[in-house]
Amino acid sequence: MAAPSAAPQRIVVENAAIATVDANDTEYASGYLVVADNKIESIGAGKAPEGLENVVRRIDATGHLVTPGLVNTHHHFYQWITRGLATDHNLFNWLVALYPTWARIDEQMVRAAAQGSLAMMARGGVTTAMDHHYVYPVDSGDLSGAIIGAASEMGVRFTLARGSMDRSEKDGGLPPDFAVETTEGALAATEETVKRYHDASFDAMTQVAVAPCSPFSISTELLREGAALGRRLGVRMHTHGSETVEEEKFCHELFGMGPTDYFESTGFLGEDVWMAHCVHMNDSDIAAFARTKTGVAHCPSSNARLAAGIARVPDMLAAGVPVGLGVDGTASNESGELHTELRNALLINRLGAHREAALNARQALRLGTHGGAQVLGRADSIGSLEAGKLADFVLWKIDGLGHSTIADPVTAIVFGAAAPVTASFVNGRQIVENDRLLTVDEDAIARDARTEAQRLARIAARA
């Protein structure tokens, strides 16, 4: 006879404004949230139910908005140690300027950069992060292990998109020759990473995706075989797509078709795929994404920083394309924060064809929470506050100077200044308190990242 399971420990949050971001956009002006171990047990208006057992903590959330934790769908952690460079370049020139430096990263640098990137996001309400890491120089150490270790130490839910490149300068690509893998080597290393780290369970803290880098740094074989590998292993696939007009031209010249048609010809569209950026999409492209349920990681700040353009997010949403938000690498979005992307997504999209009707505050919040969960294939477990889902949630302080005169709580955190994070929970465990991380030493991370940034700069300068 099996031993009885231990009674769940409960955390009760009360007196909070709550935006659940469920299918009906249910909100409570004053409500409660009950967590049992790592799952949401109940949520509703008014006070929590009486008679709850094993309540280990009660939080009076007066003056706060509770939302699902933010979900980041596109990032390059290693770029934390190359911020502030090539600040007046478009994408292609920026890549040409920085690839020679990036090609000299090693395990120690990558770990410090991952810690910095993760800390900045987690401190700002991100509970699920992802990293598209695709630079694996020869003899650089266990880069994937360093990244996953940093995320585990931080306590965030994490997807490593194990990237790869096999098209270098000698083959007409952008990366230096010594910074790419062979096609066979990249596929083998990706498969090994999936088998070693991917957890398919409901409450998984670490998952792995297959993620060839981009059309101008990978061969068609790597893209096609990457899609086949992802489906054989039952994991998701990710890459960059339709980011710039230069990429569109590149694909037409090399493959005789635009990026979306090229991706579809290689099997790299589908409900198990999501693409970063997707700025230059015509009606046919959007229809293809909608038909195949291919997801999009919208990165408004990076798109603006690199003058890539304005993605057609309202049209994608209207067509039924899953869309989430991404920080993108911090060499093209130096703030490194996702909660500022809620505001930037709304404002930048209002500069497009739909103007003031492009996005509203609740749509922006949905992009950063439920939309991101959809894109990562985890909408059954995260992205909204509902009974049975995992306890990933954030308490935003909205009664202070920056927000107290904005009556609507969701408008306050989207239109207003970046709201302070009083508490952030992942899997029922608190990782942030009053804008400070509880799991790691932020000051030590800042020092280590600066040291590694300086070391990389010296190595690149000598080269």
Secondary structure, DSSP 8 states (H G I E B T S, - for coil): ---------EEEEEEEEEE---TT--EEEEEEEEEETTEEEEEEESS--TT-SSEEEEEE-TTEEEEE-EEB----GGGGGGTTSSTT--HHHHHHHHHHHHTT--HHHHHHHHHHHHHHHHHTTEEEEEEEE----TT---HHHHHHHHHHHHT-EEEEEEEE----GGGT-SS-GGG---HHHHHHHHHHHHHHH---STT-SEEEEEEE--TTTS-HHHHHHHHHHHHHHT--EEEEES--HHHHHHHHHHHSS-HHHHHHHTT--STTEEEEE--S--HHHHHHHHHHT-EEEE-HHHHHHTT-----HHHHHHHT--EEE----TTS-TT--SHHHHHHHHHHHTTSTTGGGS--HHHHHHIIIIIHHHHTT-TTTSSS--TTSB--EEEEE-SSTTTTT-SSHHHHHHHSS---EEEEEETTEEEEETTEESSS-HHHHHHHHHHHHHHHHHHHHH-
